[in-house]
Amino acid sequence: MAHADTMVHKANQIALFFATFPHDEAVEGVANHLRMFWAPRMRREIISYVENGGAGLHELADEAVRRLVPVPDAH
């Protein structure tokens, strides 16, 4: 659980940085930060965390993580 707490804390810190931006810009800022600076394993873990409820995650971080979820091909 300590790892999840650390991951949530880090994501929330990013969200708080962007919290003063307009909403859509803030969400995209958090998502871009996660894409650029978090390793693929870390992104998979935070996506899984959100899919399992995302307890304690800042609203902006939650929304940003949902933008990271790959969209399946429509083929």
N, CA, C and O atoms as CSV, one atom per row, in Angstrom:
chain,resi,resn,atom,element,x,y,z
A,1,MET,N,N,0.810,-1.200,0.000
A,1,MET,CA,C,0.000,0.000,0.000
A,1,MET,C,C,0.854,1.264,0.000
A,1,MET,O,O,0.432,2.306,-0.502
A,2,ALA,N,N,2.041,1.166,0.559
A,2,ALA,CA,C,2.917,2.336,0.610
A,2,ALA,C,C,3.261,2.819,-0.787
A,2,ALA,O,O,3.360,4.023,-1.023
A,3,HIS,N,N,3.447,1.881,-1.723
A,3,HIS,CA,C,3.763,2.275,-3.103
A,3,HIS,C,C,2.596,3.060,-3.712
A,3,HIS,O,O,2.802,4.081,-4.369
A,4,ALA,N,N,1.374,2.578,-3.489
A,4,ALA,CA,C,0.200,3.277,-4.012
A,4,ALA,C,C,0.093,4.670,-3.397
A,4,ALA,O,O,-0.229,5.633,-4.093
A,5,ASP,N,N,0.360,4.781,-2.107
A,5,ASP,CA,C,0.311,6.082,-1.437
A,5,ASP,C,C,1.312,7.050,-2.051
A,5,ASP,O,O,1.002,8.223,-2.256
A,6,THR,N,N,2.502,6.563,-2.343
A,6,THR,CA,C,3.544,7.392,-2.946
A,6,THR,C,C,3.134,7.819,-4.355
A,6,THR,O,O,3.302,8.977,-4.737
A,7,MET,N,N,2.596,6.873,-5.119
A,7,MET,CA,C,2.167,7.154,-6.484
A,7,MET,C,C,1.045,8.204,-6.477
A,7,MET,O,O,1.072,9.143,-7.272
A,8,VAL,N,N,0.079,8.049,-5.597
A,8,VAL,CA,C,-1.026,9.001,-5.487
A,8,VAL,C,C,-0.500,10.369,-5.073
A,8,VAL,O,O,-0.909,11.388,-5.628
A,9,HIS,N,N,0.399,10.393,-4.108
A,9,HIS,CA,C,0.971,11.666,-3.655
A,9,HIS,C,C,1.662,12.389,-4.818
A,9,HIS,O,O,1.466,13.589,-5.010
A,10,LYS,N,N,2.464,11.660,-5.585
A,10,LYS,CA,C,3.173,12.277,-6.713
A,10,LYS,C,C,2.201,12.800,-7.763
A,10,LYS,O,O,2.363,13.914,-8.260
A,11,ALA,N,N,1.194,12.004,-8.101
A,11,ALA,CA,C,0.203,12.434,-9.092
A,11,ALA,C,C,-0.559,13.657,-8.576
A,11,ALA,O,O,-0.842,14.582,-9.338
A,12,ASN,N,N,-0.885,13.660,-7.299
A,12,ASN,CA,C,-1.601,14.797,-6.718
A,12,ASN,C,C,-0.741,16.059,-6.710
A,12,ASN,O,O,-1.262,17.157,-6.905
A,13,GLN,N,N,0.538,15.924,-6.492
A,13,GLN,CA,C,1.439,17.086,-6.525
A,13,GLN,C,C,1.451,17.705,-7.920
A,13,GLN,O,O,1.451,18.927,-8.063
A,14,ILE,N,N,1.462,16.860,-8.940
A,14,ILE,CA,C,1.417,17.349,-10.323
A,14,ILE,C,C,0.088,18.068,-10.557
A,14,ILE,O,O,0.054,19.154,-11.136
A,15,ALA,N,N,-1.002,17.454,-10.104
A,15,ALA,CA,C,-2.324,18.060,-10.272
A,15,ALA,C,C,-2.399,19.408,-9.566
A,15,ALA,O,O,-2.964,20.355,-10.112
A,16,LEU,N,N,-1.851,19.512,-8.385
A,16,LEU,CA,C,-1.884,20.781,-7.650
A,16,LEU,C,C,-1.106,21.871,-8.379
A,16,LEU,O,O,-1.493,23.039,-8.341
A,17,PHE,N,N,-0.021,21.503,-9.036
A,17,PHE,CA,C,0.732,22.479,-9.822
A,17,PHE,C,C,-0.155,23.080,-10.913
A,17,PHE,O,O,-0.137,24.289,-11.143
A,18,PHE,N,N,-0.929,22.223,-11.581
A,18,PHE,CA,C,-1.755,22.663,-12.700
A,18,PHE,C,C,-3.140,23.169,-12.277
A,18,PHE,O,O,-3.909,23.614,-13.129
A,19,ALA,N,N,-3.471,23.112,-11.001
A,19,ALA,CA,C,-4.823,23.426,-10.524
A,19,ALA,C,C,-5.267,24.857,-10.824
A,19,ALA,O,O,-6.469,25.118,-10.887
A,20,THR,N,N,-4.341,25.779,-11.007
A,20,THR,CA,C,-4.728,27.163,-11.279
A,20,THR,C,C,-4.953,27.423,-12.768
A,20,THR,O,O,-5.412,28.501,-13.145
A,21,PHE,N,N,-4.636,26.451,-13.607
A,21,PHE,CA,C,-4.848,26.588,-15.046
A,21,PHE,C,C,-6.338,26.369,-15.342
A,21,PHE,O,O,-7.049,25.791,-14.521
A,22,PRO,N,N,-6.813,26.824,-16.506
A,22,PRO,CA,C,-8.179,26.465,-16.913
A,22,PRO,C,C,-8.310,24.935,-16.929
A,22,PRO,O,O,-7.344,24.232,-17.225
A,23,HIS,N,N,-9.500,24.425,-16.613
A,23,HIS,CA,C,-9.697,22.991,-16.378
A,23,HIS,C,C,-9.106,22.092,-17.473
A,23,HIS,O,O,-8.299,21.213,-17.171
A,24,ASP,N,N,-9.491,22.296,-18.726
A,24,ASP,CA,C,-9.013,21.420,-19.803
A,24,ASP,C,C,-7.500,21.494,-19.963
A,24,ASP,O,O,-6.841,20.484,-20.213
A,25,GLU,N,N,-6.962,22.687,-19.819
A,25,GLU,CA,C,-5.509,22.874,-19.913
A,25,GLU,C,C,-4.815,22.172,-18.742
A,25,GLU,O,O,-3.745,21.588,-18.914
A,26,ALA,N,N,-5.415,22.228,-17.572
A,26,ALA,CA,C,-4.844,21.572,-16.391
A,26,ALA,C,C,-4.822,20.061,-16.563
A,26,ALA,O,O,-3.810,19.414,-16.295
A,27,VAL,N,N,-5.945,19.497,-17.012
A,27,VAL,CA,C,-6.015,18.047,-17.200
A,27,VAL,C,C,-4.985,17.614,-18.237
A,27,VAL,O,O,-4.271,16.633,-18.031
A,28,GLU,N,N,-4.907,18.333,-19.338
A,28,GLU,CA,C,-3.940,17.963,-20.379
A,28,GLU,C,C,-2.512,18.160,-19.882
A,28,GLU,O,O,-1.622,17.394,-20.252
A,29,GLY,N,N,-2.280,19.167,-19.054
A,29,GLY,CA,C,-0.947,19.374,-18.485
A,29,GLY,C,C,-0.526,18.206,-17.610
A,29,GLY,O,O,0.615,17.751,-17.683
A,30,VAL,N,N,-1.435,17.723,-16.791
A,30,VAL,CA,C,-1.136,16.563,-15.942
A,30,VAL,C,C,-0.891,15.341,-16.816
A,30,VAL,O,O,0.079,14.612,-16.608
A,31,ALA,N,N,-1.767,15.113,-17.793
A,31,ALA,CA,C,-1.619,13.952,-18.680
A,31,ALA,C,C,-0.290,14.007,-19.422
A,31,ALA,O,O,0.402,12.994,-19.521
A,32,ASN,N,N,0.072,15.168,-19.941
A,32,ASN,CA,C,1.346,15.306,-20.657
A,32,ASN,C,C,2.529,15.045,-19.734
A,32,ASN,O,O,3.501,14.405,-20.133
A,33,HIS,N,N,2.449,15.534,-18.509
A,33,HIS,CA,C,3.534,15.292,-17.562
A,33,HIS,C,C,3.693,13.792,-17.323
A,33,HIS,O,O,4.809,13.270,-17.320
A,34,LEU,N,N,2.575,13.107,-17.124
A,34,LEU,CA,C,2.634,11.659,-16.894
A,34,LEU,C,C,3.202,10.932,-18.112
A,34,LEU,O,O,3.981,9.990,-17.966
A,35,ARG,N,N,2.814,11.366,-19.314
A,35,ARG,CA,C,3.347,10.745,-20.543
A,35,ARG,C,C,4.851,10.959,-20.675
A,35,ARG,O,O,5.585,10.046,-21.051
A,36,MET,N,N,5.298,12.163,-20.363
A,36,MET,CA,C,6.696,12.524,-20.602
A,36,MET,C,C,7.651,12.048,-19.512
A,36,MET,O,O,8.788,11.678,-19.804
A,37,PHE,N,N,7.199,12.055,-18.260
A,37,PHE,CA,C,8.136,11.845,-17.165
A,37,PHE,C,C,7.910,10.573,-16.347
A,37,PHE,O,O,8.758,10.214,-15.530
A,38,TRP,N,N,6.813,9.902,-16.544
A,38,TRP,CA,C,6.577,8.649,-15.834
A,38,TRP,C,C,6.893,7.486,-16.762
A,38,TRP,O,O,6.503,7.491,-17.930
A,39,ALA,N,N,7.587,6.509,-16.251
A,39,ALA,CA,C,7.926,5.312,-17.021
A,39,ALA,C,C,6.635,4.571,-17.393
A,39,ALA,O,O,5.628,4.684,-16.694
A,40,PRO,N,N,6.670,3.818,-18.491
A,40,PRO,CA,C,5.468,3.066,-18.886
A,40,PRO,C,C,4.899,2.207,-17.748
A,40,PRO,O,O,3.681,2.120,-17.597
A,41,ARG,N,N,5.750,1.584,-16.962
A,41,ARG,CA,C,5.284,0.763,-15.841
A,41,ARG,C,C,4.500,1.613,-14.843
A,41,ARG,O,O,3.461,1.184,-14.341
A,42,MET,N,N,4.994,2.814,-14.556
A,42,MET,CA,C,4.314,3.706,-13.616
A,42,MET,C,C,2.953,4.141,-14.172
A,42,MET,O,O,1.967,4.218,-13.440
A,43,ARG,N,N,2.919,4.423,-15.485
A,43,ARG,CA,C,1.637,4.808,-16.094
A,43,ARG,C,C,0.646,3.654,-16.034
A,43,ARG,O,O,-0.529,3.869,-15.739
A,44,ARG,N,N,1.097,2.439,-16.309
A,44,ARG,CA,C,0.208,1.271,-16.215
A,44,ARG,C,C,-0.328,1.122,-14.795
A,44,ARG,O,O,-1.505,0.820,-14.601
A,45,GLU,N,N,0.535,1.334,-13.806
A,45,GLU,CA,C,0.114,1.198,-12.408
A,45,GLU,C,C,-0.930,2.250,-12.021
A,45,GLU,O,O,-1.906,1.930,-11.343
A,46,ILE,N,N,-0.734,3.492,-12.444
A,46,ILE,CA,C,-1.696,4.532,-12.074
A,46,ILE,C,C,-3.011,4.332,-12.825
A,46,ILE,O,O,-4.078,4.620,-12.284
A,47,ILE,N,N,-2.947,3.842,-14.068
A,47,ILE,CA,C,-4.167,3.527,-14.817
A,47,ILE,C,C,-4.939,2.428,-14.090
A,47,ILE,O,O,-6.151,2.538,-13.904
A,48,SER,N,N,-4.251,1.385,-13.685
A,48,SER,CA,C,-4.886,0.289,-12.956
A,48,SER,C,C,-5.483,0.797,-11.641
A,48,SER,O,O,-6.582,0.403,-11.250
A,49,TYR,N,N,-4.746,1.669,-10.976
A,49,TYR,CA,C,-5.225,2.239,-9.709
A,49,TYR,C,C,-6.540,2.985,-9.922
A,49,TYR,O,O,-7.480,2.826,-9.143
A,50,VAL,N,N,-6.607,3.796,-10.973
A,50,VAL,CA,C,-7.828,4.558,-11.273
A,50,VAL,C,C,-8.958,3.602,-11.658
A,50,VAL,O,O,-10.099,3.788,-11.235
A,51,GLU,N,N,-8.649,2.596,-12.446
A,51,GLU,CA,C,-9.678,1.626,-12.854
A,51,GLU,C,C,-10.245,0.865,-11.655
A,51,GLU,O,O,-11.354,0.335,-11.721
A,52,ASN,N,N,-9.482,0.813,-10.563
A,52,ASN,CA,C,-9.926,0.136,-9.344
A,52,ASN,C,C,-10.420,1.106,-8.277
A,52,ASN,O,O,-10.424,0.779,-7.090
A,53,GLY,N,N,-10.828,2.281,-8.692
A,53,GLY,CA,C,-11.433,3.230,-7.767
A,53,GLY,C,C,-10.680,4.534,-7.604
A,53,GLY,O,O,-11.304,5.581,-7.434
A,54,GLY,N,N,-9.356,4.503,-7.652
A,54,GLY,CA,C,-8.558,5.725,-7.582
A,54,GLY,C,C,-8.695,6.518,-6.301
A,54,GLY,O,O,-8.647,7.748,-6.330
A,55,ALA,N,N,-8.865,5.841,-5.174
A,55,ALA,CA,C,-9.070,6.512,-3.888
A,55,ALA,C,C,-7.970,7.533,-3.591
A,55,ALA,O,O,-6.780,7.240,-3.707
A,56,GLY,N,N,-8.395,8.730,-3.209
A,56,GLY,CA,C,-7.466,9.763,-2.778
A,56,GLY,C,C,-6.810,10.556,-3.892
A,56,GLY,O,O,-6.016,11.458,-3.628
A,57,LEU,N,N,-7.133,10.231,-5.126
A,57,LEU,CA,C,-6.506,10.917,-6.258
A,57,LEU,C,C,-7.240,12.230,-6.535
A,57,LEU,O,O,-8.470,12.264,-6.579
A,58,HIS,N,N,-6.489,13.292,-6.717
A,58,HIS,CA,C,-7.041,14.606,-7.049
A,58,HIS,C,C,-7.873,14.474,-8.323
A,58,HIS,O,O,-7.532,13.704,-9.221
A,59,GLU,N,N,-8.958,15.226,-8.390
A,59,GLU,CA,C,-9.864,15.189,-9.549
A,59,GLU,C,C,-9.125,15.387,-10.876
A,59,GLU,O,O,-9.403,14.680,-11.844
A,60,LEU,N,N,-8.195,16.332,-10.932
A,60,LEU,CA,C,-7.449,16.575,-12.171
A,60,LEU,C,C,-6.572,15.385,-12.532
A,60,LEU,O,O,-6.471,15.022,-13.703
A,61,ALA,N,N,-5.942,14.778,-11.541
A,61,ALA,CA,C,-5.096,13.612,-11.788
A,61,ALA,C,C,-5.933,12.446,-12.280
A,61,ALA,O,O,-5.541,11.742,-13.211
A,62,ASP,N,N,-7.080,12.242,-11.661
A,62,ASP,CA,C,-7.976,11.159,-12.068
A,62,ASP,C,C,-8.385,11.328,-13.533
A,62,ASP,O,O,-8.305,10.388,-14.323
A,63,GLU,N,N,-8.817,12.519,-13.876
A,63,GLU,CA,C,-9.249,12.783,-15.251
A,63,GLU,C,C,-8.088,12.645,-16.234
A,63,GLU,O,O,-8.266,12.125,-17.336
A,64,ALA,N,N,-6.917,13.102,-15.845
A,64,ALA,CA,C,-5.738,12.993,-16.712
A,64,ALA,C,C,-5.362,11.538,-16.945
A,64,ALA,O,O,-5.041,11.152,-18.070
A,65,VAL,N,N,-5.397,10.733,-15.900
A,65,VAL,CA,C,-5.053,9.316,-16.041
A,65,VAL,C,C,-6.029,8.643,-16.993
A,65,VAL,O,O,-5.630,7.789,-17.785
A,66,ARG,N,N,-7.292,9.010,-16.927
A,66,ARG,CA,C,-8.289,8.420,-17.832
A,66,ARG,C,C,-7.975,8.748,-19.287
A,66,ARG,O,O,-8.347,7.992,-20.185
A,67,ARG,N,N,-7.299,9.858,-19.529
A,67,ARG,CA,C,-6.879,10.208,-20.901
A,67,ARG,C,C,-5.704,9.353,-21.364
A,67,ARG,O,O,-5.423,9.286,-22.561
A,68,LEU,N,N,-5.024,8.707,-20.443
A,68,LEU,CA,C,-3.885,7.859,-20.799
A,68,LEU,C,C,-4.304,6.457,-21.225
A,68,LEU,O,O,-3.520,5.730,-21.836
A,69,VAL,N,N,-5.544,6.076,-20.902
A,69,VAL,CA,C,-6.005,4.721,-21.207
A,69,VAL,C,C,-6.077,4.556,-22.716
A,69,VAL,O,O,-6.747,5.328,-23.401
A,70,PRO,N,N,-5.372,3.529,-23.239
A,70,PRO,CA,C,-5.404,3.317,-24.698
A,70,PRO,C,C,-6.820,3.007,-25.179
A,70,PRO,O,O,-7.560,2.263,-24.536
A,71,VAL,N,N,-7.178,3.586,-26.308
A,71,VAL,CA,C,-8.486,3.342,-26.907
A,71,VAL,C,C,-8.337,2.173,-27.873
A,71,VAL,O,O,-7.491,2.215,-28.766
A,72,PRO,N,N,-9.150,1.124,-27.705
A,72,PRO,CA,C,-9.041,-0.018,-28.624
A,72,PRO,C,C,-9.410,0.381,-30.050
A,72,PRO,O,O,-10.234,1.269,-30.268
A,73,ASP,N,N,-8.789,-0.289,-31.009
A,73,ASP,CA,C,-9.110,-0.047,-32.425
A,73,ASP,C,C,-10.555,-0.425,-32.708
A,73,ASP,O,O,-11.079,-1.389,-32.150
A,74,ALA,N,N,-11.182,0.337,-33.570
A,74,ALA,CA,C,-12.577,0.081,-33.915
A,74,ALA,C,C,-12.703,-0.958,-35.032
A,74,ALA,O,O,-13.815,-1.222,-35.490
A,75,HIS,N,N,-11.618,-1.542,-35.474
A,75,HIS,CA,C,-11.639,-2.496,-36.603
A,75,HIS,C,C,-12.247,-3.781,-36.196
A,75,HIS,O,O,-12.350,-4.700,-37.008
